[in-house]
Amino acid sequence: MMMKLFNTSRLAQLLITMALGVTAHTVAAAELNIWVMATTEQQQQDMKDLLRPYLTKNPNLRVNVTVLQWESAWTKITAAAASGQGPDLLELGTTWVAAISSMGALEAISPQQQNELGGAKAFFPAVWSSTHRYDETKIYAIPWYAEARAAYYRTDVFKAAGINPRDAFANWGSFKQAMQKINGQVINGKKIAALGYPGKNDLNVVHNLAPWIWNAGGDLLSADKKKSAINSPEALQAINYYTSFAVEGLVPKAALEKDAVQIESDFFNGQYAVIFTGPWILKPLSTPKSKGGQLESVTAKNFSIAPYPAGLKGQQTLFAGSDLAIMKSSKNKEEAWKLLTYLVGREAQVSYAKMSWMLPTRLDAAYDPSLMSNVHYAEFVGQIKNGRHYPTIPGWGPLESVYLKNIGSMFDIVAGVKGTYSPLAIKKALDATANEANEVLAESQ
């Protein structure tokens, strides 16, 4: 009887221990909320696949992923920043970090945490510059993935026109001459336009112009970041050069009514010899038609990648993308940091690059052999060494909206649907743009 009582007592102790273990297990579990942008065609599933290795190693962690649309994300994120009712971890466009950190909504990332990831030297310099305000050294985000721009051109068209691509993309003068020679060439019974770029209906209007302005020695802001420089002599020179392709018929006027996605589609269909865009079109160009791609197209079999033609002051390209940040309101900052560390690590960045065809921000990931084995990816990465980011000011969001609206309107002048085109008309439009931009900048100081 005593033995039975002893066994019963041992059993009770065991049951209590097991119960405490379950409780401890439950307490140890954590739940994280993360907001990310719709960058891939199936973002929710891709995030699930991307997180799987991490969650397998961390079975007590639950991650809830909310996918935001770029068009509405700014409103939702600023509302979360103002209320303190946001996710633990969130994706921010690289031009947004300065604004959201200035609202006091982001957790600063310590030097020790930065060192865990390899620090600034582990990342492309242009995207690392987006992790903090231009006038601060405190870091509030870590680069996750990047986009850059380069020229995609039809090798068969250049060959038929007797043009050496290296010479064509050497500088502004040689590029204009090449486009004049190519324009109207008949390839496979189809007349091809020299160059395709979108006009006012594209959300990337500022991105499309920035490299040309920089390469002319201009900028979008004054050196002290307090005034617009969109109407500076250098910016005017670049914009007049850029729009001259449409004015001279080297860019079809119909293109000016389209957005970037339509221009890319036209390039796939053989309408243009050259377009300037990002790495994401490598995905359709590498994907069979049976899976929705363009692999069997004439373009996919006859294209290569080149840098922006050099202006008088350089040969730069735009480097932007997205960073990851921890919200100050998070109750799970330690777990959020661990997850952030995983997502910006080499392995996860390589995996996400294969899903999205965006660029890794880590140098060791960007040059990973599994990515560089794609000859066109290697070509692209080889052309973007001179990447540059926008000035990291808190007021960039509203400033870009002003530029987008006004420069878009400028394309109506170029297309001849709003007054008569002239360099003077363009200057007046840009003067008006600068005035409105300066009002916005004054409010955000």
Legacy VTK file of the C-alpha trace (Angstrom):
# vtk DataFile Version 3.0
C-alpha trace
ASCII
DATASET POLYDATA
POINTS 445 float
0.000 0.000 0.000
2.818 2.309 0.870
4.470 1.417 -2.442
1.323 2.250 -4.315
1.059 5.583 -2.543
4.705 6.318 -3.373
4.131 5.515 -7.078
1.015 7.647 -7.108
3.009 10.508 -5.622
5.761 10.066 -8.237
3.114 9.998 -10.943
1.593 13.196 -9.604
5.003 14.856 -9.559
5.609 13.752 -13.126
2.246 15.112 -14.248
2.945 18.425 -12.502
6.388 18.612 -14.135
4.857 17.915 -17.541
2.220 20.562 -16.955
4.878 23.077 -15.949
6.813 22.131 -19.050
3.809 22.827 -21.262
3.300 26.144 -19.501
6.948 27.050 -19.940
6.724 26.049 -23.588
3.667 28.249 -24.021
5.297 31.198 -22.267
8.425 30.793 -24.381
6.409 30.999 -27.600
6.470 34.353 -29.385
4.352 35.910 -32.072
5.629 38.499 -34.540
3.732 40.656 -36.983
5.560 41.751 -40.125
4.422 44.042 -42.934
5.991 43.601 -46.358
5.288 44.985 -49.828
3.790 43.108 -52.761
7.075 42.717 -54.625
6.517 39.280 -56.157
3.464 37.887 -57.942
2.683 35.630 -54.974
4.152 37.534 -52.057
2.287 35.691 -49.289
3.412 32.268 -50.526
6.937 33.471 -51.237
7.249 34.844 -47.706
6.001 31.531 -46.349
8.705 29.727 -48.332
11.351 32.268 -47.340
10.514 31.960 -43.626
10.215 28.162 -43.577
13.897 27.398 -42.761
13.875 29.930 -39.933
10.580 28.745 -38.455
11.729 25.126 -38.653
14.624 26.059 -36.382
12.342 28.189 -34.183
9.168 26.101 -33.705
7.980 28.264 -30.809
7.764 31.328 -33.043
4.738 32.365 -35.054
5.083 34.999 -37.775
2.020 36.746 -39.177
2.728 38.312 -42.571
0.651 41.216 -43.896
1.235 42.152 -47.545
0.838 45.838 -48.402
0.412 47.387 -51.842
2.995 50.033 -52.701
0.297 52.522 -53.712
-1.366 52.515 -50.263
1.503 51.446 -48.000
2.755 54.962 -47.208
-0.615 55.972 -45.725
-0.873 52.821 -43.628
2.708 52.987 -42.370
2.581 56.671 -41.412
-0.699 56.027 -39.558
0.963 53.171 -37.655
3.967 55.371 -36.887
1.733 58.140 -35.540
-0.424 55.826 -33.410
2.232 53.392 -32.243
-0.073 50.554 -33.303
1.995 48.855 -35.968
3.790 45.561 -36.591
6.970 44.381 -34.913
8.951 44.376 -38.135
8.204 46.249 -41.342
9.537 46.820 -44.810
10.182 50.432 -45.756
11.041 51.812 -49.161
14.582 53.177 -48.925
13.286 56.733 -49.412
10.891 56.337 -46.447
13.291 55.499 -43.615
14.251 59.108 -42.872
10.612 60.175 -42.591
9.427 57.311 -40.386
12.492 57.493 -38.117
11.941 61.255 -37.743
8.465 60.451 -36.386
10.181 58.557 -33.552
8.558 55.288 -34.639
11.627 53.127 -35.287
13.959 51.357 -32.909
17.570 52.422 -33.377
19.951 49.646 -34.381
23.018 49.634 -32.158
26.618 49.476 -33.435
26.882 45.994 -31.882
23.822 44.817 -33.841
25.208 46.334 -37.039
28.481 44.491 -36.474
26.581 41.203 -36.201
25.632 41.705 -39.847
29.058 42.841 -40.997
28.345 46.582 -40.756
28.221 49.057 -43.609
31.056 47.376 -45.509
28.940 44.242 -46.036
26.359 46.138 -48.130
26.258 48.170 -51.318
27.208 51.715 -50.179
24.292 53.375 -51.985
21.633 51.367 -50.143
23.422 51.605 -46.785
23.049 55.386 -47.103
19.263 54.886 -46.907
19.387 53.471 -43.370
19.588 56.876 -41.705
18.950 60.560 -42.263
21.628 62.368 -44.226
22.388 64.551 -41.180
22.458 61.718 -38.605
24.706 58.746 -37.953
22.164 56.706 -35.974
20.959 53.697 -37.998
17.265 52.765 -38.022
16.991 50.072 -40.696
18.967 47.420 -42.555
18.935 47.046 -46.376
16.938 43.992 -47.507
16.768 44.051 -51.296
17.679 46.552 -53.969
16.729 47.734 -57.413
18.980 49.448 -59.880
18.612 50.505 -63.519
20.579 49.678 -66.643
20.071 49.567 -70.408
18.620 46.469 -72.045
19.317 46.357 -75.765
18.660 44.087 -78.710
21.974 42.607 -79.859
20.566 41.562 -83.248
19.341 45.106 -83.982
22.715 46.646 -83.114
24.454 44.068 -85.273
22.136 44.715 -88.238
22.823 48.456 -87.914
26.586 47.850 -87.716
26.877 49.437 -84.279
29.283 48.353 -81.555
27.299 48.478 -78.280
30.371 49.502 -76.275
30.771 52.563 -78.477
27.026 53.297 -78.470
26.766 53.451 -74.668
30.077 55.274 -74.184
28.588 58.775 -73.829
25.581 60.947 -74.636
26.828 61.900 -78.080
27.533 58.348 -79.227
24.245 57.123 -77.762
22.197 59.711 -79.655
24.009 58.827 -82.904
23.369 55.112 -82.364
19.663 55.699 -81.717
19.391 57.830 -84.874
21.002 55.072 -86.915
18.846 52.297 -85.443
15.486 54.068 -85.528
13.190 52.550 -88.151
15.364 49.506 -88.847
13.310 46.568 -90.118
13.965 43.373 -88.182
12.113 40.197 -89.147
9.784 42.276 -91.284
8.929 44.615 -88.401
10.015 48.242 -88.039
11.613 48.914 -84.678
11.836 52.149 -82.707
15.228 53.084 -81.294
14.226 53.743 -77.691
11.236 53.220 -75.443
10.469 55.069 -72.233
7.232 55.986 -70.445
5.859 59.448 -69.831
3.428 60.994 -67.393
1.471 57.834 -66.538
4.410 56.088 -64.919
5.072 56.054 -61.178
8.801 55.905 -61.943
9.078 59.316 -63.626
11.613 60.585 -61.075
13.569 57.309 -61.128
13.715 57.473 -64.928
15.205 60.976 -64.942
17.540 60.841 -61.934
20.541 59.056 -63.541
20.563 61.488 -66.479
20.459 64.472 -64.110
23.273 63.060 -61.941
25.409 62.259 -64.974
25.094 65.860 -66.130
26.409 67.002 -62.742
23.001 67.975 -61.403
20.902 66.762 -58.489
17.316 66.781 -57.304
18.143 68.923 -54.263
20.599 71.692 -53.450
23.781 70.791 -51.569
22.246 71.828 -48.216
19.129 69.684 -48.964
16.837 72.665 -48.384
15.943 73.710 -51.949
14.909 71.982 -55.138
17.551 71.748 -57.858
15.212 70.358 -60.514
15.552 73.575 -62.550
19.328 73.968 -62.220
21.291 74.391 -65.485
22.648 70.841 -65.167
19.198 69.328 -64.562
17.762 71.334 -67.472
20.539 70.092 -69.730
19.811 66.475 -68.753
16.043 66.780 -69.133
16.356 68.518 -72.500
18.667 65.741 -73.677
16.356 63.016 -72.347
13.190 64.500 -73.853
14.932 65.195 -77.170
14.616 61.505 -78.038
10.823 61.824 -77.986
10.866 65.229 -79.690
13.013 63.822 -82.523
10.855 60.719 -82.937
13.418 58.271 -81.558
10.884 57.432 -78.834
7.372 56.930 -80.274
4.908 59.534 -78.999
2.530 56.681 -78.110
5.092 55.478 -75.552
4.633 58.687 -73.558
1.081 57.593 -72.685
2.287 54.294 -71.210
3.731 53.129 -67.915
6.890 51.107 -67.279
5.126 47.732 -67.363
3.696 48.485 -70.809
7.085 49.659 -72.093
8.693 46.449 -70.853
5.970 44.416 -72.561
6.566 46.328 -75.802
10.274 45.542 -75.531
9.468 41.845 -75.188
7.304 42.146 -78.300
10.099 43.712 -80.334
8.918 47.313 -80.532
12.069 48.991 -79.140
15.783 48.395 -79.526
16.638 49.851 -76.096
14.882 50.406 -72.778
16.231 51.355 -69.338
14.827 49.291 -66.487
15.662 47.014 -63.560
16.636 43.389 -62.918
13.054 42.185 -62.541
12.534 41.741 -66.302
15.210 39.038 -66.231
12.521 36.798 -64.726
10.127 36.789 -67.724
13.087 36.721 -70.120
14.287 33.538 -68.387
10.857 31.879 -67.991
9.209 29.623 -70.627
5.993 30.762 -72.281
4.200 27.776 -70.733
4.837 29.388 -67.348
3.911 32.910 -68.436
7.384 34.003 -69.562
9.154 35.240 -72.679
11.987 32.716 -72.996
11.091 31.702 -76.562
10.737 35.284 -77.820
13.156 36.903 -80.279
14.023 39.461 -77.599
14.957 36.813 -75.007
17.317 35.206 -77.515
18.900 38.506 -78.581
19.478 40.899 -75.694
22.270 42.151 -73.521
22.779 44.783 -70.818
24.791 48.011 -70.828
25.359 50.948 -68.452
23.812 54.373 -68.795
25.779 56.380 -71.353
28.197 58.697 -69.569
27.333 62.350 -69.218
29.850 65.129 -68.684
30.025 64.385 -64.955
29.644 60.642 -64.596
28.033 57.332 -65.463
25.833 56.657 -62.457
22.628 54.709 -62.018
19.802 54.776 -59.498
20.138 52.401 -56.563
17.070 52.085 -54.334
14.956 49.280 -52.866
13.688 48.333 -49.419
14.986 48.177 -45.865
13.710 46.327 -42.795
13.097 48.141 -39.518
11.802 47.342 -36.038
9.016 49.521 -34.686
9.648 51.126 -31.320
6.174 50.000 -30.215
7.079 46.304 -30.645
6.757 44.173 -27.521
9.046 41.547 -29.048
12.118 43.510 -30.098
14.585 40.700 -29.384
12.673 38.196 -31.515
12.093 40.847 -34.179
15.831 41.520 -34.379
16.588 37.811 -34.738
14.105 37.553 -37.602
15.476 40.706 -39.242
18.983 39.237 -38.959
17.823 36.099 -40.748
16.019 37.972 -43.555
18.987 40.228 -44.369
21.485 37.377 -44.109
23.251 35.984 -47.160
21.215 32.792 -47.506
17.797 34.460 -47.245
18.819 37.316 -49.560
19.931 34.861 -52.251
16.668 32.930 -51.887
14.586 36.093 -52.113
16.523 37.299 -55.143
15.568 34.083 -56.937
11.916 34.668 -56.041
11.722 38.370 -56.864
14.628 38.985 -59.255
15.439 42.027 -57.175
19.062 42.457 -56.131
20.488 41.365 -52.791
21.857 44.287 -50.799
24.655 42.270 -49.241
27.745 42.089 -51.426
28.382 38.435 -50.582
24.808 37.597 -51.612
24.789 39.755 -54.759
27.862 37.946 -56.069
26.723 34.496 -54.959
27.723 31.867 -57.585
24.167 30.540 -57.848
23.016 33.989 -59.019
26.083 34.873 -61.069
25.654 31.647 -63.066
22.870 33.474 -64.934
24.881 35.320 -67.592
22.424 38.217 -67.831
22.235 38.643 -64.058
26.037 38.789 -64.053
25.905 41.393 -66.838
23.428 43.465 -64.858
25.432 43.396 -61.620
28.509 44.341 -63.619
26.841 47.553 -64.824
25.639 48.952 -61.507
28.855 49.606 -59.597
28.188 53.354 -59.737
24.892 53.196 -57.889
23.524 56.293 -56.177
20.598 56.858 -53.830
18.402 59.907 -53.377
19.134 62.378 -50.556
17.782 60.834 -47.336
15.596 63.654 -46.059
12.401 63.259 -43.991
10.376 65.207 -46.569
11.285 63.046 -49.577
7.814 61.474 -49.825
5.830 64.678 -50.417
8.712 66.114 -52.476
8.648 63.133 -54.825
4.872 63.545 -55.198
5.423 67.129 -56.377
8.090 66.006 -58.839
5.925 63.151 -60.064
2.940 65.385 -60.755
4.815 68.251 -62.376
7.335 66.284 -64.407
4.485 64.120 -65.603
2.779 67.284 -66.804
6.014 68.272 -68.557
5.650 65.201 -70.765
2.395 66.667 -72.094
4.505 69.499 -73.490
6.947 67.004 -74.990
4.075 65.052 -76.548
2.587 68.254 -77.949
-0.739 67.878 -76.143
-0.166 70.837 -73.796
1.109 73.847 -75.689
3.978 73.971 -78.143
7.201 72.210 -77.236
10.340 74.297 -76.745
13.272 74.246 -74.310
11.833 77.471 -72.854
8.478 75.784 -72.201
10.312 72.964 -70.398
12.261 75.496 -68.323
9.066 77.284 -67.279
7.508 73.963 -66.274
10.562 73.059 -64.199
10.700 76.515 -62.583
7.098 76.010 -61.466
8.019 72.534 -60.211
10.914 73.946 -58.170
8.712 76.628 -56.611
6.129 74.095 -55.474
8.856 71.730 -54.263
10.441 74.490 -52.189
7.155 75.103 -50.399
6.970 71.423 -49.481
10.602 71.393 -48.349
10.047 74.480 -46.170
7.188 72.714 -44.388
9.251 69.600 -43.716
12.352 71.347 -42.303
LINES 1 446
445 0 1 2 3 4 5 6 7 8 9 10 11 12 13 14 15 16 17 18 19 20 21 22 23 24 25 26 27 28 29 30 31 32 33 34 35 36 37 38 39 40 41 42 43 44 45 46 47 48 49 50 51 52 53 54 55 56 57 58 59 60 61 62 63 64 65 66 67 68 69 70 71 72 73 74 75 76 77 78 79 80 81 82 83 84 85 86 87 88 89 90 91 92 93 94 95 96 97 98 99 100 101 102 103 104 105 106 107 108 109 110 111 112 113 114 115 116 117 118 119 120 121 122 123 124 125 126 127 128 129 130 131 132 133 134 135 136 137 138 139 140 141 142 143 144 145 146 147 148 149 150 151 152 153 154 155 156 157 158 159 160 161 162 163 164 165 166 167 168 169 170 171 172 173 174 175 176 177 178 179 180 181 182 183 184 185 186 187 188 189 190 191 192 193 194 195 196 197 198 199 200 201 202 203 204 205 206 207 208 209 210 211 212 213 214 215 216 217 218 219 220 221 222 223 224 225 226 227 228 229 230 231 232 233 234 235 236 237 238 239 240 241 242 243 244 245 246 247 248 249 250 251 252 253 254 255 256 257 258 259 260 261 262 263 264 265 266 267 268 269 270 271 272 273 274 275 276 277 278 279 280 281 282 283 284 285 286 287 288 289 290 291 292 293 294 295 296 297 298 299 300 301 302 303 304 305 306 307 308 309 310 311 312 313 314 315 316 317 318 319 320 321 322 323 324 325 326 327 328 329 330 331 332 333 334 335 336 337 338 339 340 341 342 343 344 345 346 347 348 349 350 351 352 353 354 355 356 357 358 359 360 361 362 363 364 365 366 367 368 369 370 371 372 373 374 375 376 377 378 379 380 381 382 383 384 385 386 387 388 389 390 391 392 393 394 395 396 397 398 399 400 401 402 403 404 405 406 407 408 409 410 411 412 413 414 415 416 417 418 419 420 421 422 423 424 425 426 427 428 429 430 431 432 433 434 435 436 437 438 439 440 441 442 443 444
